[in-house]
Amino acid sequence: MKNNKFYNALRSRLEAKRQAGIATLELYLSSPSAVADHSALVEEMESLLCGIAEAEDALEKLEKHFGDK
């Protein structure tokens, strides 16, 4: 399946979601003063972490069920 364009597109999308979440969370953790609205910062960071976990889980399942054996 790894030569399938839809498989590759989905994998790329999930990896991008994961990387975007990691980059944003790293920014928040290293420079919280760079964030305009501090009132919901912890909730936003939790949401980013959940998004990272969701993307990683989906990547794992994609590989397990549809990756080359």
N, C-alpha and C positions, 0 to 999 in steps of 0.2 A: 504493500500500500504506500510505501514511502515515496514512490514515484508518481502517485496520484496527486493531481493539482489541488483538489479539494482538501485532501488530507494535509498537504503542505500549507495551504492557506489557513486552515483551522489551527494547525500547530503554530504557525507564525503569529496568528491573532492572539492565541493564549500566551505565548512567550512575550509578546508586546505588552499585554495586560499585566503580566507578572513584573516585567522590567519597569514599566511606568509606575507601578505601585511601590516597588523597591526604591526607585529614584526619588519619588515624592516623600516617602517615609524617611529616607536618609536625610533629605533636606530639612524636614520638620524636626528631626531629632538633633541635627547638627546646628541648625540656625532657626530656632523657634521665633526669633524676633523678625525673621523675614516673612512670617505669615501675618497677613493683614488682620484677620478676625481670630483672636485667641479664645473667644468664648466657647467654641465647640472643637477646639484642637484635639483633645483626647478622643472624642467621639470620631472625628475624621481620621485620626491615626488608627483607631480600631477598625474602622471601615476599610481602610487601605490594607491593613494586615489580613482581614478576612478575604479581601479580593485577591491578595497574593496567594493565600492558602487555597482558595477556590481554583485559581488558575493552575497552580501546581498539582492539585488533585485531578483536575481535568486532563492535564498533560499526561499524568501517570496512567489514567484510565484509557486515554487515546492510544498510548503506546501498548498497554497491556492487551487491549481488545482488538486493535486494528493495525498495530505495528507489525513489521515483518517478523516472522517466527524463525 
